[in-house]
Amino acid sequence: MAEKTVILGVTGGIAAYKAAEVASRLVQAGHTVKVIMTEAATRFVAPLTFQTLTGQPVVVDMFAAPPVWNVAHVAYAAAADLVLIAPATADVLAKLAHGLADDMLTTTVLATRAPVLVAPAMNSSMYLNPAVQQNLAILRGRGFHMVEPETGRLACGTSGPGRLAAPEAIVAAAEELLRPACDLAGWRVVVTAGPTREALDPVRFLSNRSSGKMGYALAQVAAARGAAVTLISGPTALAVPPGVERVEVTTAAEMCAAVLEHFSGATALVMAAAVADWRPKAFSPEKIKKGEHKSLLLELERTPDILAAVAPRKKPGQLVIGFAAESSRLTENAREKLLRKRLDFIVANDITRSDAGFASDANEVKILWPDGRVEELPRAAKEEVAAAIWNRAVAARKDMADAAPK
Ligand code: PMT
């Protein structure tokens, strides 16, 4: 990857020392790293540490900046390919959420057009406080990217969420954002998202807890990277991402028909939808009355398996990527689906977790390949997971092209 400029904001928490490793890894990856520290951060780590690791001056005091930087926050903001704040304290999150700009870091963030990646770290009670969670939600809504904190032992002796993500996870998330944006130009991708609904009568249906967030993140990221995206969506409350064509469906049969219609011209299909496996065998056109019945037996039949229907239509050069939603034996069950559905790779997630999988803004996935490889990705915002999946798709397509007879 060509060298990029990363503005690394370090704020005042005990995890500030870990930012030194983040800076070092980014420099080793070939990037220019310019560090801005808050006054509080300098109580934990000396600016000299970052200056030595990055070979760049460290800015703390906005007004002490060299005279040529008389509009230094704008200069830093304009130079940035990415602004990364690690660790991000509750204080800086509040300032960013409310647009305050009372130091070099917050002014730079307000002035930049680069993506902003935030790695929160704080005591778990502070992290779970509704004020902090609301600020995080505001920032996510504004397009800030997050590296979620880990759960574990904290410096204050308690245990819970709030520990700064591992430096390698932070750097991986930064690299995802620094990648050239248009590597999917020329691709036509089909993404499915959300649940399906299988009607029982005019008021009742069988469905599941899918919110559509994972599939919509895949569609949004693919469009941002230059792909022409068709998003085949079950019922969700989500808005259509910019530049994406949405096809709305309700049932598994409708989703199957839409996928088969769009698959023939597609470079890649990603099945993130939680398709119902069963539907009522008979639809009652009238609302089923309670009447005298103490119980009701429903007879269900299988819905079409969309990926099974796609497999025989797959042409050389087309990628088919599935998901596996598992509540146990994640790797084993996902591997069985990968092979049975003849996928290029499968993305496995544990749907028993409340902080990942269904409805959460974040996900933690394993990617399984037909050659036996298993990659474990750190828990991250669904947009970050989506970016990681598209990176794998780009690599898989390149491998296909290299292997094709010349
Ligand atoms: O929507 P969110 O709230 O963001 O939640 C995301 C998610 C948990 C729904 C997503 O990450 C996910 O795991 N999606 C796949 C859900 C699922 O149906 O998994 P499965 O293991 O039952 O199915 C395996 C694969 O076969 C999936 O790619 C599925 O889309 C596909 N399938 C399933 C049934 C069917 N009849 N036809 C299919 O093609």
Boltz pocket constraint, residues with backbone or C-beta under 6 A from the ligand:
constraints:
  - pocket:
      binder: B
      contacts: [[A, 193], [A, 194], [A, 209], [A, 210], [A, 211], [A, 212], [A, 213], [A, 214], [A, 215], [A, 252], [A, 271], [A, 272], [A, 273], [A, 274], [A, 275], [A, 276], [A, 277], [A, 303], [A, 304], [A, 305], [A, 306], [A, 307], [A, 308], [A, 321], [A, 322], [A, 323], [A, 324], [A, 325], [A, 326], [A, 337], [A, 347], [A, 349], [A, 351], [A, 357], [A, 358], [A, 359], [A, 360]]
      max_distance: 6.0
